Each structure stands twice: as C-alpha cells, then as structure tokens.
Amino acid sequence: MEHVRVSFSRDENIDAPILVEGLPGIGHVGKLVADHLIHELEAEKIGEISSIHFPPQVIVDDRGVTRLVKNEIYRSERDGRAVLFLVGDFQSTSAEGHYILAESYLDIAEDLGVQRIYALGGYGVGHLVESPRVLCSVNMEHLRPDVEAAGGSFENAGSGGMIVGASGLLLGLGEQRGIEGVCLMGETSGYIVDPKSADSLLTVLSRLMGIEVDHTSLQQRAADMEQMIANIQEAEEARGREELSYIG
C-alpha cells in the first residue's frame, strides 16, 4: 500500500479557492463544524484519502460491515462560492505521518486552486466553558485584521504556544507554498465532544467566509450536552450527600 493514496470520483469543475479542514481533534470541535457545514451546504463527496499512517484498524458499521479508515474531500458551491472540505476518521499516528499527510493535503489544495485554508480545532482549557472564545492564529500578518473583525481572538498570542497536528502543519507548510492559512480553535474543556464550542467557532467562520448557515442542529446538540452534564453533576451531588449521611 502507498504511504498516501488519493482518489477522486470526478476531475472536472472541482476547483475552489477555500479549503476548510475539520479532522478529529480536541473536543471534536473542528469536526463538528465541518460536518455541519457539509450537511447544511449539501456538499458533494468528491474524493477519498487512505494511508498507512492512519491507525491499523477498520470501522464497523451498524450492520457489522467493515471498511478501512479514510479521510474524505467534499465540495460545495452556492451563489458562485466554491468551498472544499477535508474531513474524516483520523489524523496520523506518527510525527512522520503528520508531515507526509499534510504535504499530500497541500498537494491537493494546490492542484484544486486553493488560495486560503481554514484549519479548525479545539483549544483545551481543562474545565467547562460557559462562553467559548474562538482563539486564532494566522500564517500571514495581513490576515489578522479580518479574523479579529469576524470575532476571532488573539488573546493567547502573547504567551506563544503550539498548534499540533494537521491544523498547525497546514498553516506552517502552507505558508511555504504561498497559501494563506487561518487556524480557528474553539475553547473547550477537552473532556467531551463540545457542540457549544463548535457553535461559537461556526459563527466566526461563517463571517470570514461570507456565508449564512443555520445553527439550529448544533445549538440543539449543545443544549442536549449541557443537560447531560447537569444530570451527571446532580447525580454526583446526590451520591455525595448520601455518603455523608452515613458518617457519624
């Protein structure tokens, strides 16, 4: 098997100036946003990516049928605005694989005329966040004003830091190819799948891309998650009171 194998279902009229990366990561924040946009914009699947740098396993569906893990490329076009999406099952399991896959993603981006990449992810803070900020980074200074105007925050920039995985490498390696890169990271505890953080990130991304998209399903998932957390906290508090009643 090749290190990376890319296959397209068609090769005509699939160019786009924008690529949105939403691979699995902290809180699945980026993945939630990208999957939501694919659904709302009725994006078409145009390609698949397989690699020996993905985990050595298969996915089993609800009928018991297996398939190899993969990442996918989708494309939407609405009102003359074309967007590509990079989503899927996994990122690489090794440092070398991250670089090899990132270069492959950028090869695809160059071949399809991508001028800007939005890399989406979560920013883990270790506790539940009531009003998640969207913390940002760019690979070219001139991008910063537009990101701030859209509601993105650079408050974490003063202390420096790192962005690991595909999101970071797409910015760093993309800059070497002259491709603009914006990383948007929704604040999240890092302990749960976080649709609330994803909803905040979607707001900023929508403004940057100049599109309107319905948030309803994400907001409902966020409400459901908050209710589940509240139920767990209530159960733990009740258990604590019950344990205390046996003391003394």
C-alpha positions as semicolon CSV with decimal commas, in nm:
position;residue;x (nm);y (nm);z (nm)
1;M;0,000;0,000;0,000
2;E;0,122;0,352;-0,079
3;H;0,205;0,597;0,200
4;V;-0,092;0,808;0,086
5;R;-0,348;0,722;-0,179
6;V;-0,584;0,989;-0,312
7;S;-0,874;0,904;-0,543
8;F;-1,134;1,137;-0,694
9;S;-1,479;1,038;-0,815
10;R;-1,456;1,308;-1,083
11;D;-1,194;1,555;-1,200
12;E;-1,392;1,830;-1,373
13;N;-1,523;2,150;-1,214
14;I;-1,389;2,070;-0,867
15;D;-1,160;2,371;-0,813
16;A;-1,226;2,603;-0,518
17;P;-1,039;2,894;-0,358
18;I;-1,117;2,788;0,001
19;L;-1,037;2,466;0,191
20;V;-1,188;2,401;0,534
21;E;-1,005;2,135;0,739
22;G;-1,207;1,972;1,015
23;L;-1,030;1,650;1,108
24;P;-1,085;1,490;1,453
25;G;-0,917;1,671;1,740
26;I;-0,974;1,818;2,088
27;G;-1,344;1,814;2,172
28;H;-1,413;1,722;1,808
29;V;-1,481;2,095;1,771
30;G;-1,343;2,132;1,418
31;K;-1,500;1,808;1,301
32;L;-1,843;1,914;1,430
33;V;-1,823;2,244;1,242
34;A;-1,702;2,093;0,915
35;D;-1,958;1,811;0,924
36;H;-2,233;2,064;0,999
37;L;-2,134;2,281;0,703
38;I;-2,114;1,980;0,471
39;H;-2,471;1,890;0,568
40;E;-2,614;2,243;0,558
41;L;-2,444;2,333;0,229
42;E;-2,531;1,995;0,076
43;A;-2,167;1,940;-0,019
44;E;-2,077;1,662;-0,260
45;K;-1,816;1,400;-0,178
46;I;-1,550;1,413;-0,450
47;G;-1,252;1,228;-0,307
48;E;-1,108;0,980;-0,057
49;I;-0,769;0,959;0,111
50;S;-0,623;0,638;0,254
51;S;-0,284;0,600;0,420
52;I;-0,059;0,360;0,609
53;H;-0,017;0,647;0,858
54;F;-0,374;0,608;0,982
55;P;-0,439;0,373;1,278
56;P;-0,421;0,000;1,188
57;Q;-0,791;-0,073;1,219
58;V;-1,121;-0,084;1,035
59;I;-1,455;0,084;1,103
60;V;-1,751;-0,146;1,170
61;D;-2,092;-0,006;1,072
62;D;-2,428;-0,077;1,235
63;R;-2,478;-0,376;1,004
64;G;-2,149;-0,533;1,108
65;V;-1,978;-0,448;0,777
66;T;-1,618;-0,323;0,792
67;R;-1,427;-0,064;0,592
68;L;-1,077;0,080;0,607
69;V;-1,039;0,413;0,784
70;K;-1,018;0,709;0,549
71;N;-1,041;1,082;0,515
72;E;-1,266;1,249;0,260
73;I;-1,288;1,560;0,045
74;Y;-1,621;1,734;-0,012
75;R;-1,708;2,032;-0,229
76;S;-1,998;2,276;-0,217
77;E;-2,087;2,565;-0,443
78;R;-2,352;2,819;-0,355
79;D;-2,407;3,163;-0,507
80;G;-2,088;3,119;-0,706
81;R;-1,878;3,048;-0,395
82;A;-1,698;2,714;-0,402
83;V;-1,554;2,555;-0,087
84;L;-1,365;2,231;-0,028
85;F;-1,385;2,037;0,299
86;L;-1,128;1,794;0,439
87;V;-1,287;1,565;0,697
88;G;-1,263;1,203;0,802
89;D;-1,188;0,937;1,059
90;F;-0,838;1,009;1,188
91;Q;-0,521;1,208;1,182
92;S;-0,182;1,038;1,166
93;T;-0,048;0,810;1,438
94;S;0,313;0,934;1,397
95;A;0,507;1,258;1,360
96;E;0,641;1,149;1,022
97;G;0,290;1,062;0,907
98;H;0,160;1,405;1,003
99;Y;0,412;1,571;0,773
100;I;0,355;1,325;0,487
101;L;-0,024;1,363;0,508
102;A;-0,007;1,743;0,543
103;E;0,206;1,765;0,228
104;S;-0,049;1,544;0,049
105;Y;-0,335;1,767;0,164
106;L;-0,145;2,071;0,037
107;D;-0,074;1,899;-0,296
108;I;-0,450;1,853;-0,333
109;A;-0,510;2,215;-0,234
110;E;-0,261;2,344;-0,492
111;D;-0,400;2,120;-0,766
112;L;-0,752;2,247;-0,697
113;G;-0,663;2,616;-0,685
114;V;-0,697;2,672;-0,310
115;Q;-0,580;3,017;-0,201
116;R;-0,678;3,005;0,168
117;I;-0,711;2,726;0,425
118;Y;-0,928;2,746;0,737
119;A;-0,795;2,489;0,985
120;L;-1,048;2,416;1,260
121;G;-0,990;2,267;1,604
122;G;-1,038;2,289;1,978
123;Y;-0,835;2,473;2,240
124;G;-0,839;2,264;2,558
125;V;-0,854;2,457;2,885
126;G;-0,929;2,170;3,126
127;H;-1,265;2,295;3,252
128;L;-1,615;2,362;3,123
129;V;-1,651;2,696;2,942
130;E;-1,970;2,900;2,965
131;S;-1,899;3,134;2,670
132;P;-1,630;2,977;2,449
133;R;-1,395;3,215;2,274
134;V;-1,252;3,135;1,933
135;L;-0,876;3,161;1,963
136;C;-0,691;3,220;1,640
137;S;-0,361;3,209;1,460
138;V;-0,264;3,307;1,105
139;N;0,034;3,228;0,886
140;M;0,047;3,575;0,728
141;E;0,021;3,901;0,921
142;H;-0,223;4,069;0,679
143;L;-0,492;3,812;0,767
144;R;-0,522;3,915;1,130
145;P;-0,749;4,224;1,099
146;D;-1,019;4,032;0,911
147;V;-1,011;3,749;1,165
148;E;-1,045;3,993;1,455
149;A;-1,330;4,175;1,277
150;A;-1,512;3,841;1,246
151;G;-1,491;3,785;1,623
152;G;-1,176;3,577;1,647
153;S;-0,946;3,636;1,944
154;F;-0,566;3,659;1,953
155;E;-0,560;3,695;2,334
156;N;-0,350;3,380;2,366
157;A;-0,087;3,502;2,122
158;G;0,113;3,698;2,380
159;S;0,215;3,383;2,566
160;G;0,307;3,195;2,249
161;G;0,225;2,827;2,218
162;M;0,196;2,550;1,964
163;I;-0,064;2,402;1,730
164;V;-0,013;2,032;1,679
165;G;-0,130;1,800;1,403
166;A;-0,284;1,882;1,069
167;S;-0,411;2,227;1,168
168;G;-0,066;2,350;1,260
169;L;0,118;2,190;0,970
170;L;-0,129;2,316;0,710
171;L;-0,050;2,669;0,824
172;G;0,325;2,622;0,850
173;L;0,379;2,419;0,534
174;G;0,108;2,613;0,350
175;E;0,290;2,941;0,410
176;Q;0,593;2,796;0,230
177;R;0,371;2,741;-0,074
178;G;0,212;3,086;-0,057
179;I;-0,126;2,955;0,066
180;E;-0,297;3,173;0,326
181;G;-0,382;2,994;0,649
182;V;-0,615;3,074;0,937
183;C;-0,648;2,845;1,239
184;L;-0,968;2,881;1,444
185;M;-0,979;2,700;1,778
186;G;-1,289;2,691;1,995
187;E;-1,231;2,694;2,371
188;T;-1,331;2,359;2,518
189;S;-1,273;2,153;2,829
190;G;-1,109;1,882;2,621
191;Y;-1,304;1,614;2,809
192;I;-1,620;1,592;2,598
193;V;-1,745;1,630;2,243
194;D;-1,828;2,000;2,252
195;P;-2,103;2,130;2,019
196;K;-2,128;2,453;2,221
197;S;-1,770;2,543;2,132
198;A;-1,837;2,434;1,774
199;D;-2,133;2,674;1,755
200;S;-1,909;2,966;1,858
201;L;-1,648;2,865;1,601
202;L;-1,910;2,834;1,328
203;T;-2,018;3,195;1,391
204;V;-1,667;3,328;1,332
205;L;-1,600;3,103;1,033
206;S;-1,930;3,197;0,867
207;R;-1,844;3,565;0,891
208;L;-1,498;3,508;0,744
209;M;-1,638;3,305;0,456
210;G;-1,928;3,543;0,396
211;I;-2,194;3,275;0,418
212;E;-2,514;3,230;0,618
213;V;-2,584;2,888;0,764
214;D;-2,846;2,754;1,005
215;H;-2,704;2,681;1,353
216;T;-3,012;2,503;1,487
217;S;-2,888;2,144;1,496
218;L;-2,557;2,241;1,657
219;Q;-2,733;2,451;1,917
220;Q;-2,972;2,164;1,994
221;R;-2,679;1,927;2,039
222;A;-2,518;2,182;2,270
223;A;-2,837;2,207;2,478
224;D;-2,859;1,827;2,498
225;M;-2,495;1,806;2,609
226;E;-2,546;2,070;2,877
227;Q;-2,849;1,882;3,008
228;M;-2,650;1,559;3,020
229;I;-2,369;1,730;3,212
230;A;-2,621;1,882;3,454
231;N;-2,776;1,538;3,512
232;I;-2,435;1,387;3,585
233;Q;-2,346;1,667;3,826
234;E;-2,680;1,631;4,004
235;A;-2,630;1,255;4,038
236;E;-2,279;1,305;4,180
237;E;-2,402;1,564;4,429
238;A;-2,683;1,330;4,540
239;R;-2,432;1,047;4,581
240;G;-2,209;1,273;4,789
241;R;-2,498;1,370;5,019
242;E;-2,592;1,003;5,056
243;E;-2,236;0,909;5,151
244;L;-2,222;1,192;5,407
245;S;-2,544;1,069;5,570
246;Y;-2,363;0,750;5,675
247;I;-2,086;0,941;5,857
248;G;-2,124;1,000;6,232
